[in-house]
Amino acid sequence: MTAKPILYHHGSSACAAKVRFALAEKHVEWDSRYVDIMAGEQFAPDYLALNPKGVVPTLVHGGEVIRESSVICEYVNEAFTGPALMPADPLGRAKVRLWTKAVDEELHPACSALTYVVSHRHTILRQGVGSFEEFLAKTGSEGLAARKLKWSYIQDGLDAPGAMEKVQLYLDYLGRMEEALATSDWLVGDAISLADIAMAPYLNRLAALAMEGVWEGSKLPRVAGWWERIKARPTFAPAFVEWMPEDLAKEMRANGEQSWPEIEKRMS
Ligand SMILES: N[C@@H](CCC(=O)N[C@@H](CS)C(=O)NCC(=O)O)C(=O)O
């Protein structure tokens, strides 16, 4: 299959940034279809036909639709020539998949909670939140439980039930990275892999929220070094910087600066 893949994505989405990073590391050219998830474009019938959950990213290659960012990254690694993003040995690949599974199951939901309580809630409250029924109407096809949770993050921030636990779980992953980086510059093996590519968007999110204080100032020196290596890659800008809407970047940084002292106080 030689045709260029088409990526449906959004600038601030961690899952979409992960796929852009994998595509860039693999030197794959792709066509963009920008889905403005802030404006609800993920719920348009045409997009729901590709991705019934109404989430980005989605990759279309040779007419085939591939969903789920971790699955897409493995597909990109196998379907295209370019540097290998998985170790050659089975144990190494198993170790990479433990990272990517943890990202899908734990870190990504925690990231959603963190982003709501640190940033989106301030924006939504400033704009005027309206009633719960209005919020439900605007949040499309997501399950009711997920939308109730987001509503509680908007209303109560860090005091919402379970919010601080999610933030702490997120930050605990940085501790696991610090351990994994004791023997290598990269999370698994001696080269960048899909494990690093899976984690990078979540460090980028903390940086976007002005929360670099979590690892800076000698707190997590190996994570700090790893982050500098990630940012120094020529693939960093096309994956993380170029698609991020400027006004959203400013808003998230300002909201993050407002929230950081309270988070720092509550961190264990
Ligand atoms: N498990 C999915 C999660 C995708 C996901 O949650 N995408 C978010 C952005 S990072 C999204 O599209 N959200 C749209 C919404 O919340 O309505 C994947 O890894 O692709």
PDBQT file of the ligand as one rigid body, heavy atoms in Angstrom, charges set to zero:
ROOT
HETATM    1  N1  LIG A 301      -8.663   5.433  23.191  1.00  0.00    +0.000 N 
HETATM    2  C1  LIG A 301      -8.739   6.500  22.224  1.00  0.00    +0.000 C 
HETATM    3  C2  LIG A 301      -9.014   7.792  22.982  1.00  0.00    +0.000 C 
HETATM    4  C3  LIG A 301      -9.183   8.965  22.037  1.00  0.00    +0.000 C 
HETATM    5  C4  LIG A 301      -9.613  10.223  22.772  1.00  0.00    +0.000 C 
HETATM    6  O1  LIG A 301     -10.029  10.207  23.948  1.00  0.00    +0.000 OA
HETATM    7  N2  LIG A 301      -9.519  11.345  22.052  1.00  0.00    +0.000 N 
HETATM    8  C5  LIG A 301      -9.917  12.623  22.630  1.00  0.00    +0.000 C 
HETATM    9  C6  LIG A 301      -8.802  13.651  22.432  1.00  0.00    +0.000 C 
HETATM   10  S1  LIG A 301      -7.287  13.110  23.187  1.00  0.00    +0.000 SA
HETATM   11  C7  LIG A 301     -11.145  13.143  21.908  1.00  0.00    +0.000 C 
HETATM   12  O2  LIG A 301     -11.248  13.028  20.710  1.00  0.00    +0.000 OA
HETATM   13  N3  LIG A 301     -12.099  13.734  22.635  1.00  0.00    +0.000 N 
HETATM   14  C8  LIG A 301     -13.259  14.267  22.044  1.00  0.00    +0.000 C 
HETATM   15  C9  LIG A 301     -14.324  14.535  23.062  1.00  0.00    +0.000 C 
HETATM   16  O3  LIG A 301     -14.013  14.445  24.257  1.00  0.00    +0.000 OA
HETATM   17  O4  LIG A 301     -15.444  14.822  22.696  1.00  0.00    +0.000 OA
HETATM   18  C10 LIG A 301      -7.432   6.569  21.425  1.00  0.00    +0.000 C 
HETATM   19  O5  LIG A 301      -6.390   6.249  21.988  1.00  0.00    +0.000 OA
HETATM   20  O6  LIG A 301      -7.467   6.897  20.226  1.00  0.00    +0.000 OA
ENDROOT
TORSDOF 0
